[in-house]
Amino acid sequence: MIYALLTIAAVLSTTIVISNLVQNSIKETGFVSSAVAAYYAGESGLEKALFDIRKKDVLPKNGDCGVDYECELTIDDQSTAELALDLKKDQTVQFDLFNFEDNSLSSKAESMGLSWLNNGSWLEVTTVAWAAGAVIDWQQPSAPFAKEDLNVQKYLYSSGTAINNVLSANKNYRVRVKALYDDAQDLKIKLFNTDNLLGQQLAFPNFLNIKVVGSDRDSTQTVVAEMPRFSPLGGLFDYVLFSEGKLVK
């Protein structure tokens, strides 16, 4: 009887352990399935937001994603305080410091800070400036041409850190940064409302921070994206060639 009871107890204990393992495995499988469903719900909401912004030129409202899945959308246009990226050799990044819908609102920027890993790379910074106002008025500089009178200006930096104090708070800008000679890795760009990176740090205008939280049962997944509000109107060109023949560079 004792051996029989011990055998039954051992079998019962093993059964309970195996049952718990199977039950936990089923729960984990359910959690994984729910997490995957929540992720794709968030991704679907983000894709819908990107389609509305780029194809319909409509800024979605905070709240429901507008898709057949459970997700919540949040858009913030004042949270991009720093541009961070890896810039390949001879590639450029362009950003706009003005309001597309109201040119009378100035950039308020007085200085721009740049830092990158100094592995032999230089940065070429090109700015196009115009005064904030009801209309864009391109003033023609009078001779002799002073540097501060030119609409387009270029600056070269090589030390891995740079401060540009030429920005004016009452003007608007389109800025292009190009990596020369080597990759500009871990490039960071910041804006401030006072010279020498002092005062208040400014958010980059026309940049959207989009966050979508997808849900399924007890799981939630967050998908985020950062993008310019508007598609670029056009790049900054160093020169223009007019020819009826083939161009060979």
Secondary structure, DSSP 8 states (H G I E B T S, - for coil): -HHHHHHHHHHHHHHHHHHHHHHHHHHHHHHHHHHHHHHHHHHHHHHHHHHHHHTS-----SEE-SSSS-EEEEEESS----EEEEE-TT-EEEEEES-TT-TTS-----EEEEE---SS-EEEEEEEEEE-SSS-------SS--GGG-SEEEEEE-SSEEEE----TTEEEEEEEEEESS-EEEEEEEEEEEGGGEEEEE--TTEEEEEEEEEETTEEEEEEEEEESS--S----S-----SS----
